[in-house]
Amino acid sequence: MGSPTAAFAFLVETVFHLYLVVLLLRLLLEAQRADFYNPVVQLLLKVTDPLVKPLGKLIPPLGRVNLAGLLVLYLLQLTSLILLALIIGAAIDPLLLALMAVLRLVRMLLVLYLVLIIAGVILSWVGQNFRHPIVPLIFQLTDPVLAPIRRLLPSLGGFDLSPLVALIGIQFLIILLGV
């Protein structure tokens, strides 16, 4: 029989992680000035507005960065780590938890870009005319990462190796973080 502590820890971490990914996607799409009439963006806004909107009235954005959303993202990650520590009975070191929250958010961002780049590569193989509202968002989110690499790489007769270079770099950073 499995451990109830491990089961509850899994449940808490999964629920928080899913919401954090949704919130992170919202922040990235806001920074990229995504089409807010896109149904996927509308869903992300509807799910995250209850936490972000009230704080957004107090904390204005900084350019394209939604500071209120960023603060909610950090506080939710911190809350999840505190809950996990309480569930498993670990000692809570506030400074360590604060640092872990930042590192885990950076790792989440890197893994999200890893998935988005792979999805973009697969979509480029099956055709970009695939009619789903998420397709243009994937390309819109990955372009700021891939465009600088494309400028540095020489043209290889129609082969775009920028996703491969980006995936190697992202994987390197994930391993370097060690979180």
C-alpha positions as CSV (number, residue, x, y, z in Angstrom):
1,M,0.0,0.0,0.0
2,G,1.2,3.5,-0.9
3,S,2.0,6.3,1.6
4,P,-0.8,8.8,2.2
5,T,1.9,11.5,2.8
6,A,3.4,10.9,-0.7
7,A,-0.1,10.8,-2.3
8,F,-1.1,14.2,-0.7
9,A,2.3,15.7,-1.6
10,F,1.8,14.5,-5.2
11,L,-1.7,16.0,-5.3
12,V,-0.7,19.4,-3.9
13,E,2.4,19.6,-6.1
14,T,0.4,18.7,-9.3
15,V,-2.5,21.1,-8.7
16,F,-0.2,24.0,-7.9
17,H,2.1,23.1,-10.8
18,L,-0.7,23.0,-13.3
19,Y,-2.0,26.4,-12.2
20,L,1.5,27.9,-12.2
21,V,2.0,26.8,-15.8
22,V,-1.3,28.4,-16.8
23,L,-0.3,31.6,-15.0
24,L,3.2,31.5,-16.6
25,L,1.7,31.1,-20.0
26,R,-0.5,34.1,-19.4
27,L,2.4,36.2,-18.4
28,L,4.5,35.2,-21.4
29,L,1.5,35.8,-23.8
30,E,1.0,39.3,-22.2
31,A,4.7,40.0,-22.7
32,Q,4.4,39.0,-26.3
33,R,1.2,41.0,-26.8
34,A,-0.7,38.0,-28.0
35,D,-4.1,38.3,-29.7
36,F,-6.4,38.5,-26.7
37,Y,-9.3,37.5,-28.9
38,N,-7.7,34.0,-29.2
39,P,-9.9,31.5,-27.3
40,V,-6.8,30.0,-25.7
41,V,-5.8,33.4,-24.3
42,Q,-9.3,34.0,-23.2
43,L,-9.3,30.7,-21.2
44,L,-6.0,31.6,-19.6
45,L,-7.3,35.0,-18.6
46,K,-10.5,33.6,-17.2
47,V,-8.6,31.1,-15.1
48,T,-6.0,33.5,-13.8
49,D,-7.9,36.8,-13.5
50,P,-9.4,36.0,-10.0
51,L,-5.8,36.1,-8.5
52,V,-4.1,38.6,-10.9
53,K,-6.7,41.3,-11.5
54,P,-7.2,42.5,-7.9
55,L,-3.4,42.7,-7.3
56,G,-3.1,44.4,-10.8
57,K,-5.1,47.3,-9.5
58,L,-2.4,47.9,-6.8
59,I,0.8,47.0,-8.8
60,P,1.1,48.5,-12.3
61,P,2.8,46.7,-15.1
62,L,6.4,47.5,-15.9
63,G,6.5,47.8,-19.7
64,R,5.3,44.4,-21.0
65,V,5.9,42.7,-17.7
66,N,2.8,42.1,-15.5
67,L,4.4,42.6,-12.1
68,A,1.2,41.6,-10.3
69,G,1.0,38.3,-12.2
70,L,4.7,37.8,-11.5
71,L,4.2,38.3,-7.8
72,V,1.2,35.9,-7.7
73,L,3.3,33.4,-9.6
74,Y,6.1,33.7,-7.0
75,L,3.7,33.6,-4.0
76,L,1.9,30.5,-5.3
77,Q,5.2,28.7,-5.9
78,L,6.3,29.7,-2.4
79,T,3.0,28.5,-0.9
80,S,3.3,25.2,-2.7
81,L,6.8,24.6,-1.3
82,I,5.6,25.5,2.2
83,L,2.6,23.1,1.9
84,L,4.9,20.4,0.6
85,A,7.3,20.9,3.5
86,L,4.4,20.8,6.0
87,I,3.0,17.6,4.4
88,I,6.2,15.7,4.5
89,G,7.2,17.1,7.9
90,A,10.4,18.9,6.7
91,A,11.9,21.8,8.5
92,I,11.0,25.1,7.0
93,D,13.9,27.5,6.3
94,P,12.3,30.7,4.9
95,L,15.4,31.8,3.0
96,L,16.0,28.4,1.4
97,L,12.3,28.2,0.5
98,A,12.4,31.7,-1.1
99,L,15.4,30.7,-3.2
100,M,13.9,27.4,-4.1
101,A,10.7,29.1,-5.3
102,V,12.8,31.3,-7.7
103,L,14.8,28.4,-9.0
104,R,11.7,26.2,-9.5
105,L,10.0,29.0,-11.4
106,V,13.1,29.4,-13.6
107,R,13.1,25.6,-14.2
108,M,9.4,25.7,-15.0
109,L,10.0,28.4,-17.6
110,L,12.8,26.4,-19.2
111,V,10.8,23.2,-19.3
112,L,7.8,25.1,-20.7
113,Y,10.0,26.5,-23.5
114,L,11.4,23.0,-24.1
115,V,7.9,21.7,-24.7
116,L,6.8,24.7,-26.8
117,I,9.9,24.4,-29.1
118,I,9.3,20.7,-29.6
119,A,5.6,21.4,-30.3
120,G,6.6,24.1,-32.8
121,V,9.0,21.7,-34.5
122,I,6.3,19.0,-34.8
123,L,3.8,21.6,-36.1
124,S,6.3,22.8,-38.7
125,W,6.5,19.2,-40.0
126,V,2.8,18.7,-40.3
127,G,2.2,22.2,-41.6
128,Q,1.6,25.6,-40.1
129,N,-1.8,25.7,-41.7
130,F,-3.1,23.4,-38.9
131,R,-6.2,25.3,-37.8
132,H,-6.2,25.4,-34.0
133,P,-6.1,28.6,-31.9
134,I,-3.0,27.4,-30.0
135,V,-0.8,27.1,-33.1
136,P,-0.1,30.8,-33.7
137,L,0.5,31.2,-29.9
138,I,3.2,28.5,-29.9
139,F,5.1,30.2,-32.7
140,Q,4.6,33.6,-31.1
141,L,6.0,32.4,-27.8
142,T,9.0,30.5,-29.3
143,D,10.0,33.2,-31.8
144,P,11.8,35.5,-29.3
145,V,14.0,32.5,-28.2
146,L,14.6,31.1,-31.7
147,A,15.0,34.4,-33.7
148,P,18.4,35.4,-32.1
149,I,19.8,31.9,-32.8
150,R,18.5,32.0,-36.4
151,R,20.4,35.3,-36.9
152,L,23.7,33.7,-35.6
153,L,23.4,30.4,-37.5
154,P,24.4,30.3,-41.1
155,S,21.8,29.4,-43.7
156,L,21.8,25.6,-44.3
157,G,19.7,25.4,-47.4
158,G,16.2,25.5,-45.8
159,F,17.1,23.5,-42.7
160,D,16.4,25.4,-39.5
161,L,18.7,24.2,-36.7
162,S,17.8,26.9,-34.3
163,P,15.3,24.7,-32.4
164,L,18.1,22.1,-31.9
165,V,20.5,24.7,-30.6
166,A,17.8,26.1,-28.3
167,L,16.9,22.7,-26.9
168,I,20.5,21.9,-26.2
169,G,20.9,25.3,-24.5
170,I,17.7,24.9,-22.4
171,Q,18.6,21.4,-21.4
172,F,22.1,22.6,-20.4
173,L,20.5,25.3,-18.2
174,I,18.1,22.9,-16.6
175,I,21.0,20.6,-15.7
176,L,23.0,23.5,-14.4
177,L,20.1,24.7,-12.2
178,G,20.0,21.2,-10.6
179,V,16.5,21.8,-9.2
